[in-house]
Amino acid sequence: MTTKPLGSAILSLLVAADQRCPAIIGSAHLMYYARFSHIPDDQQTFEQLKRDVADLNAAVAAVEAAMSAKPAEAIAS
């Protein structure tokens, strides 16, 4: 696997955060309020939440890999 350039990795992180964070928050709210009723798709909501979190974690890992691949002095500038 090749490492993305830092700028590309950060842009991917921004896109992932923009798309996934609202979905993660929404899923957490659905699960929180579902405890008051018997919503049959609660497991589906949780599985989607896990996929969204995994996508966001992958984007964070790509930025970390790109930062590690660059010399420390280039990151600071």
Beta strands, then each sheet from edge to edge (+ up, - down):
end
